[in-house]
């Protein structure tokens, strides 16, 4: 089996993965700012790092997967003013909503999910540490990080600023340097949510949250690197990850992460997904028309580092590809399993160990499904093959998080309980009609089901049906 290799965004090359300590892997992925529903960009990132989680587990690593929730932010404060709701009401609602969406996408549970508001003390302590070293300084609107004090600033993104940098966003003539960024933002008015700190009442800046929470909950204190892997969307590399790394270097004299991994953007019909463009599809809306597993399969079809062009035509084509796996799953429904085919397992894991190459992995699965159908057609009584196939399908479930549903329930997506009851009544009437040799009636019932877009198949295990 090939060693796991991952593309490091900082070194810009594939590197053999070697954990910092023993067989343990500590991962921190930047999570959502919880002021609104999850969109397709959140789904893309979550699925990319869930795949990494699963592949690491398949390689027998002990994984600590951490994703934070930013639950104090300007956007949340704005939402509070717009709705009249408390910070906790807003953030609890959107955290629950996010978790529900992630569950629909078959994203594994995180080991740790720290919230910014529950880690204020460690953030304040880190800011105090930086102030004592004169790396942080106070001006009229907050506490800022002096980027000139970090000789390695710019090493994560290979740039110290750009046209979208915080220099423009946080333009302030009091700053020592144009690229300096806020560690703590002072309270603007007495009605604004704020927290007590020795240097002034306010709230943490975005970047300090992650550095402080990593140091508190994950970091190896005696190693060169605090954690093994830091991940997030490509848009976070600068300034967010650049600033995180600078804070950690200056506060703890450690490099933040041994490996940096970033997933690509989502484009919708060729246009970069952006709320300002009005094309930021909420995940909950797509989930009304397609199961989470279909969305997951579709997003896995492109390499995680590539930009993804999301359009419904390709989504439907992807669903048909997933349908084929489920049809095979139906053909071995209810059977026990043997051991997974060693060659198939090795081939699939080798593809994924090459920087999570899902394009090759899914083509390997396509080939396995095609051969399985041939064998099932030619050797319908080959029980040994069927049991191995069940094990192969289970391995696909574990490592890719797809084809996890009941084979029949999958094809019933979007059908209400009332409709299911009506369909099953028609099927039972047809079975009874066939038993009584009332073949004309049976054919009429089949036609009635067809008009409802329901296809039925008579199998040795009874009648199975699916939505066309």
N, C-alpha and C positions, 0 to 999 in steps of 0.2 A: 504494500500500500504506500502511496506517495505521501510525503510529509506535507502538512498544511502550510500553504504559502498565502500571504495576504499582501495586497498593495498598500504600501504606506504612503499617505498623502503628503507627508513632509519630505521623505527621502525620494518620493516619486519613483518607486520601483517595488517589485514583488520581493518580499522577504520571507525566509523560512520562519515560521512562528515558533518561538521558544519562550515559555512562561518565565516570569521573574523568579518564582519560587515553586519548587516541586512541580506538582501537576495542577496547581491552582491557577485559575484565570480570573482576574478582576477587571470587569468592564463597566464603564460609565458612559451612558448615552444621554445626550441632552434631550429632555422631554418637553412637553408642550407648556406654553403659557396659557393658563386655564381661564380664559375670558370668553371663549366661543366654542362651537362644536368642532370636532376633528375634521380635517379636509384630506384630500388625496395625497398631499405632501406628507402629512403625518402618517398616513397608511404606508406610503412608500418607505419611509425611514424605519417605521416599526417592523415591517416585514423583512427588510434588509438585515436588521440587527437580530431579529428573531431567527432568521436563517443562520446567521453566524453562531448564535447561541446553540442551535440544534446541531450544527456541524462540529462545534467544539465538544459537545456532549458525545456525539458519535465517535469522536477521536479519544474518548475516555478522559476528558479533562473535567475537573471540578469547577463549575462556573458560578461566579457571583455576578449576576446581571443586575445592574443598577440603572434606573431611569428616574430623574427628578421631576417634580412638578413646580413650575414657577407660579406661586400663588400670591405674589405681590408685585405689581407692575403698573406703569402708567395706564395701560389699556384696561386693566382691572379697575383701577380708580375711576377711569372714564365711564366704565360700565356701571359702577356703583352710583355715579351721579345721574346717569341716564335712567336707571331702573329704580333707584331708591332702595335697593337691596344691600345687605351687608356683604362685606368681603367674603365671609365664610359661606353665606348662602350661594353666592355666585361661584366661588371656586369649588365647593363641594358638589354642586350640580354638574359642573363641566368636567370635574375629575371622574365622577360616576359615569357620565356620558362617554367620556374617552375610554374608560375601561370596558364599557359595554361594547363599543365599536371594536376595540382590540380583541375582545373575546370572540366576536363574530368573524374576525380575520384569522382565528386560531393562533394568536400570538401567545406564547408561553408566559406564565406569570413571572414578574420580576422578583428577584431575591429581595431587593431593597427599593423603596420608593420615597426618598426623602422629600419633604416640602420645605420651601424657603422659610415660611413663617415659623416652622418648628426648629429652625437652625440659626436663629438670629444671633445668639450668643457667640457661636463659633465664627460667624461672619464679622461681628464686632471685634472679637479677639484678633482675627487676622488683620483687620484694618488697623487696630492699635499697634500690632507688630510692625506693620509697614510705616506707620507714623513715627514710631520710635527710631526707625532707621532713616528717617527723612525721605522715604520713597513715596509716602503718601503725605498730602498737605491739604490744609483747609482753606477754602475761599468762601465767598458769600453764599453760594447755593449748594455747597456740599464738600465732600472730601474726595480728592482726586489722586490718581496714580501718576507718578512722574515717569513717563516712558524713557526719558533720557538716562535714568538710573539703571536701566536693564540693558546691558551690552548685547544681549541676544534677542532683543525685541525685533520681530519681523521674521524670525527663523521658522515659525510654524507655517505661515502663509507665503513666505518669501516676498513680503512687501510690508512696509511700515504704515502705508496709507494708500487710499485710492479715492475715487470720486464719491464713493458711498460711505466713506469712513466716518467714524465718530467725530472727526475734526469738523465736519460740516454739520452733523446732527447736533453736536454739543458745542457749537461755537461760543466761546467765552473768552473775553480779553484778559480775564484774571488768570487764566491757566498759564503754567510755566511753558508748556509746549503745546502746539496745536493738536497733537495726537493723544494728549493725556485724556483719561476717561474717568467717569464717576465711579467711585467705590461706595459712596453713600450720598443720597440726595436729601437735602434738608426739607422739612415740611414747608409747603408753600402757604397754606392757610390752616387755621385751627380746626377746620372740619375735615381736612384730609387725613386719611389713615397714616399713622406714624408711630415709631417706636423709640424708646429712650436709649440714648448712647452718650458716653462722656463727651464726645466731640459735637453733639447736637442732635436734637430730635428729628427723625426722618425715617428713611427706609433704605434697604440695600440697593446698590446698582445690580444690574443683571449679571455681570461677569463674576463678581465676588461670590455669588451664591454657589456656583459649581466648584470653584477652587476650595472654598471652605468646607463644603459638604463632602467632597472627595477626601480631603485631609482628615475630616472627622470620622467618616464611616468606612473608608476603603484603604487608605494609603498605607503602604509599607513605610514605616518611619526610618528604617535603617538601610534603605536601598537607594540606588541611583535614580530609579523611577518610582513614582508614587503608585501607579497602577499599570496593568498590562496594556489595556486598549481603551482609547477614548474615541467615541464616535458621535456622528450627527450628520445633518444635511450639509451639502457642499457650501451652502450659503453661510454656514456658521464658522468656516475656517478663518475668515477675517470679517469683523474684528473679534468675534466672541472667543473662539479658541485661542487666538493669538494673545488676547488679554488674560484669559485664564492661565495660560502657560507662564506668562510674565509674572503674574501675582504669585503663583506657586514657587517659581524659581527664587523670587526675592524674599518670600516669607519663610520658605522651608529649605531652600538650597537643594531642591530636588527638581528633576525634570518631571513634568506632570504625567506623561504616558510614554511607554516604550513604543507603541504603535498607534498611529492616527488613521482612522478609517472614516471616509465620507461617502454618502450615497448621492446620486445625481438628482437633478430637478425633475419635476413632473411638468410636462407641457400638455395643454389641452387643445387638441386640434392644431398643434404646431406652435401655440403661443405659450410662453412661460406662465405657469400658474401664479397668479398674483391677485390679491384682493383689489388692488388699484385698477386692475384690468377687468374686474368683475367676472372672472372665470375660475374662481376658487371653489370647486365643487365640494360641497359638504359630503362626507362619507355616508352620513345617515340617509341622504337622499338617494345615493347610488344603491345602498343596501335595501331600499324598498323594491327595486326592480331585479336585483341580482344577489345571490347568496354571497356572504363574505368569502367563502372558499373560492368562488369564481373570480372575485376581485383579486384575491391573494394569488391564484394561479396566473392570472393575467399579468400582475405586477412582477411575478417571478420570471416571466418569460423573457425579460430583458436583463442584462447584467446590471447589478446594483449600482455600479459607478456611472453607467450611461444615463444620459437624459432620456426620460420616458415620455413618448407622445401618446397621451391617453385619448382614445376615441371609441365610440360605441361599436363601430363596425368590427374593430379588432377585438374588443371585449367579447362580442358574440362569437367570433371565430375561436377565441381562446376557450370559451365555454364549451364549444363543440369538441374541442380537444380533451378537455377534462371529462366530458360525457363519456368518451371512449373508455377511459380508465374505470369509470363507474359501471359501464356495461359489462366489462370483464369481471368486476367485483360482484356483480349480480350473478354471473355464471358460476361462481364458486361460493355463493351465499350459504351461510350456515355450516360450512365445512371447518374442521379443525386445521391447524397449521403444523408444518414440520419446520425444518431449519431453512432460513433464507438461502437462496442460491449464492454461493461464495463468489463466483465470477461476477454476477450482477451487482452484488453488494460492493465489491472492490471497484468495479468500473464506475459505479455511481458516486462512491465516496471519493475516488480519485478526481473526478470532474469537479466536485464541490471543494476538494482540497486545493484546487488550482484557483485561488481567489474567488471562491463561491461561484463557479461558472455554471449558472443555471441553464443557459442555452444548451450546452452539451448534456447536462444532467437530464433535461426534459426530452432531448432527442433520444437518449438511452432508454428512457421510460417508454417513449413512443414505440421504439423498436421492440422492446420487451412485450408491450401490449399486443402489437401486431403478431408476433410469434406465438403469444399465448392463445390468441384467437384461432390461429391455424392449428395448433396442437389440440385445443378443445374441440375443434370441428373434426379433426382426423382421428383423435383418440378420446372420445367422450367418456370412456370408462377408466381413464388413467388417473387413479386416485392419488398416487404419489406425486404426479405433476401438479394436480389441483392443490394439494396441501402445501407444496413448495410455493406455488403462486400466491396463496393466501399469505404466506410469510413474506414474500417479496412486496406485496401490497402494503403490508403492515410496516415494513421498513421505509417505504415511500412516505407513509403517514408520519412516521417518527422524524425523519430527516428533513422533509419538505413541508410538513403540515398541511398536506392536501389529501383528498380522498379519505377523509376521516369520518364521514357521515355514514349512516345506514344506507346501503346501496339503493333501497327503494325510496326512502324518505328524501334523498337528494333530488330525485326527479319529481317530487311533489311540491317543490318550492313555489310559493306564491298562490297556493291553493288553500282556501279557508277550510276550517274543520267541518263546516256545514257542507261545503262542496265535496270534500273527501267522503263524508258520510253518504251523500247522494251517489257518487261514483261507485262506491263499494256496494251500495244497494243494487245498482244496475248490473254490476259484475256478478253478484250472487244470483240475481234473477237469470242471467245468461248461463251460469253454471248449472242451475236447476233445469233450465230449458234444454240444455245439451244432454243432461242426465235422462230427461224424459223424451229425448229424441225429437224435440220440437225445434228443428234446425232453422226453420224460417224465422221463428221468434228470436232464436239466439243471434242470427245474422242481423236482425232489426235492432237488437240491443247493442250489438257491436257498432252498427252505424250511428246509433244515438250517442254512444261514447265518442266516436270519431268526430261528431259534430261539436262535442265539448272540448275538442283538441286533446283527447285522451287515446293513447295507443295501448292496446293490451296484447299480452303474449301468454300463450298456454305453455307451461313448463311442467316437468315432473314434480316440482314443488308447489304446484298450483298456478293460479293466474297472477301475473305481475303486470303493473301498469305504470305509465309515465306520461307527463305532460309533453305534448309535441312542441 
